[in-house]
Amino acid sequence: YTHFENVAISYYTMQDFPRAIQYFTKAMAYQSEQTGKSEFFLAMCYVAQGKGNLACDPLKKAKQKGYPNIDSYIQQYCK
């Protein structure tokens, strides 16, 4: 999963959010992915595309996996 996650981060950095979403989704399909990083950045892709309403579910999953400092994002995007 780390390879998919790294590719996704690269696309995210290049602001190619549709491709980043594809690779974050692939990374999240692996059971070994337990950091919440892919979920968090998936949510940020949605926010960057003006689709903040889609960010809530991945943010909650990131919190369940223990991703740090996530509560303020949940407050902002999970209304």
Secondary structure, 3 states (H helix, E strand, C coil): CHHHHHHHHHHHHCCCHHHHHHHHHHHHCCCCCCCCHHHHHHHHHHHHCCCHHHCHHHHHHHHHCCCCCCHHHHHHHCC
